[in-house]
Amino acid sequence: MPRSRRTLLSTLMLCAATAGGTLPAVRSLAAQMAPAAAVPDSGAFGALSPAGRRAMLDVSVARGALFDGRTDEAARLIHDARVRFDQARGDDTAILKPEAGLVPSPDLRASASLVALGSSTAPASHPVHDFHDARVIAWLPYDGEVVLRDAPEGGLMHDPHDPHDSSDARRRKTAALAAANAALSGGRRAEAFQLLARAEVGVDCTLDIVPLEATVRRIGQADSLMRAGRYYEAGQMLHRIERSTRREHVDLGAAAQAISTRHAG
């Protein structure tokens, strides 16, 4: 049976419609789970960096402004991004990971595929962007997505021959979503993840992260290049920042279940 993967918000909207829930409750659960993708003692993730998120948005908009020749606007955005990345240094959201094993961003994977297609010397079994750096460095989590697996979905026909698609299972999972929403409303995030895990609703998180120190250095260089009127080089530096994005995945439901089992023992 293929796993269903939807964004948390769209999945919960379907579940709420099936269960007679309300949209504010759905938004509440989505909003509370996504910004802080962690459970106590997980040792994996903390909250997203608000300053980092805004700084990366500034970087993206600044690149567009440079492309359109709006250099004054680009200079302001790059300076703002520099200030915000400095703030992100101190917001205690960085995670320590080696680059080896991280997943490249979708844009980076796409560019690697294009390079491989255009090169007769790139072996198919060896991607152009293959990360082997085992050094542990600080990564800034600036964006993320929480998705549910095996959640009840609306608009699908019930299959009586599928043991995973019983009405009881659907009711149990829908009830778990409602209980998780209540737990999150009370600030009990770990309990919410455990409720979903016990109902066999998987909770996965994908974080977008950039190397903290390298990004701070590059945005500083971009700022200096803009002041020197070297707009093309500044744009290239912004491009390097965006291409340094990596992705990290974690099964939050499994982590919560492990914590629950450890505490029970």
N, C-alpha and C positions, 0 to 999 in steps of 0.2 A: 504494500500500500504506500504510495508516494506521500512524502511529508508535505504538509501545507505550510508555506512560508509567506506570510503577509506582514506588512508593517503593523506594529502593535495597534495603532489607532484604527486602521481599517478592519482588522480582525475583531477588535472589541466592539466596533460599531455593529458588525454583523451579529455578534453574540448578544449584544444588548437588544437588538431588534428582535431576535429570536426569543429572548427571555423577558421581553417587555421592559427592559431597562431604559434609562434616560440618557440622553446625549451628554449632559453635564457630568454624569458619573463616569462615562466612558472617557471623556476628555481628562477627568481627574486622574484616572488610572494611568493613562498614557503619559500625561505630563509629569507624574511623579516617578514613574519607572525609568523613563528615558534619560532625564538629566543626570541622575546619579546612579550609574550602572554598577552597583556594588552591593554586597551583603557583608555584614560585620564578619571579621575573621577570614574573609575570602582570600586576602593577601594578593588580590589580582588588580582591582580597579578602584579608583576613587571617583569623585565627581568630575564632570567636565569643567574645563576652565572657561568661565564667561569672558574673561579678557582675551584668552586665546582664540575663542570663537569669533569675537568681534574683530580681532587683529587679522585673522585669516580672511574674513569678509572684506576688510580694508584692502588686503593684498590683491584679492580678486578684482575688486572694483577699480583699484589703481591701475592694474594691467589694462583694463578696458579703456580707462581715461587716457593712458599713454598711447594706446593704439589709435584713439580718436584725436590725438594732438592736444588734449586738455591737460597740459603739463602742470599748470598751477594747481588744479584739483588733484592730480596724481601726487604732487609733492606733499600736499596737505595730508592725503590719505596715508602715504608712506610714513610720514612723521607720526601720525596718530597710531599706526600699526606698531611702530618702534616703541612708543610709550606703552602700549598695551601688552606687547610681548615682555617688556621689562616688568610690568605688573604681574603677568602670568608667572614669572619666575618665582614670585613670592606667595602665590596663592595655594601652594601645597597640593597641587593636583597632579604633578608629574609622576610618571610611573617609570620604573627602572627595568629595562628589557634589552637583550641583544637584538640587533637587526636581523640576525639569522632566524628564520622561521616566521618572520612577519610577512604579511601579505601586501603586495604593492597595491596602490590605489587603482581603481578601474581605468583611469586615464593613462596611467603608466603601463598597465597591462596592454591596453590598446596600442600604445605607441610601440611597445616591444614587438607586438604581433606584426605591425606594419614594417618595422625594420627587418624582422626575420623574413617576411615575405619578399622584401626587396633585396635580400642578401643571399648569394649562393653559398656563402661560407658559414652561415649561421646554422649549426646543427639543430634539427627539429627537437631533439631530446634535451637541448640546453637552451633555455630561454635567455634572451638578451639581458634581462634584468634578473639576475639570480643572486640572492643575498646570502653571503657567507660570513659576514662580520659578527664575530662572537663577543665583541666587547659590549659590556653592559653600560648603557648610557641612559640619560633622562629623556623621556618622550612626553610631549605635551598633548593631552587628550582634548581636542577642541570641538569634536562633533561625534555623534553616535546614533545608533538605531537599535531599538529593542524589538525583537520579533518573537511571536509565539509559534510553537510547533504543535500539531495535533490538537488544536483548539476546535471547538464546534463551529462549523461554517454554515451560514444561511444560504438558501437557494439551491441546496444540493439534495438529490434523492437519497433516501435512507436505503441502505443495502442490508437486508435481514440476514444475509449469509456471511457478512463481514463481522467477525467477533469484536473488532475495534470500533464498530459503528452502531452500537446499541443505543436505544433511547436512554437507558440508565446511565451509560457512559457520558452521553451528551448532557444530561441533566447534572451529573456530578461535576463535569468540567465547567458548565455554566455557573453552577453554584460556587465553584472554586474561584472563578473570576470575580463574582460579586463579593465573596469574602476577602479576596485579595485587595479589592478596591477599598473595602472598609478598613483593612489593616493599614494600607498606605495612607488613608485619610487620617489615621491616628498616629502616623509616623513610624509604624512598625514594618519597615521594608523587608527585613529578614523573614518575618512571619509570612508576608505576602508571597515571597518566592517559595517558601516551604509549602504553603497551601497549594500553589500551582504544581509544585513537584509531586506532591502526594496524589493529586488528581491526574498525573501523567500529562500535564500540559508543560511542554518544554519551553524554557525562556532563554533565548540566545541574545547576546549583545555583540554588536560590531562597533568598535571605536576607531575613529579617524585620528591619527596621531602624527606629530612632526617632531623631529629631533630638536630638543629645546635649545641647547647652546648653539648649534649650527644655525638655527633659525634666527636667534637673537643676533648672531654675527652677520648673517646675510641681510637682514632688514636694516642693520646699521650701515652696511656697505651700500645698500640701495639708497638710503637717505643721503649719504655723502655724494654718491654719483649724481643724484638729482640736483643737489646744490651746485655741483660742478658743471651742470648742463649736459651731462652724459646720459641722455634719456634712454638710448637704446640699451646701454649696459645695465642701467637700473632696471629696465624691463626684463632683461635676461636674468637678473638676480631674483626678481619676483617669481619668474618662471621656475627657477631652481627651488625656491621655497615650496611652491605648489607641488612640484614633482617629488619632493622629499616626503610627501605624505605616505604613510603606511597604514595598514589596517590590522587590528588585533581582534580575535574572536574569543568568546568565552561562553560556556553553557552555564548560565547563572542558576538555573534550576538544579543542575547536578551539584553545583557548589553549595547551594542552600541545603540540599538533601544530605550532603556529606557533613555539613555543620550540624544539622539536626540529629543525625545518627551519632556523631561524636559527643554531643552534649547529652544525649539520652544514655550513653554508656558511662 
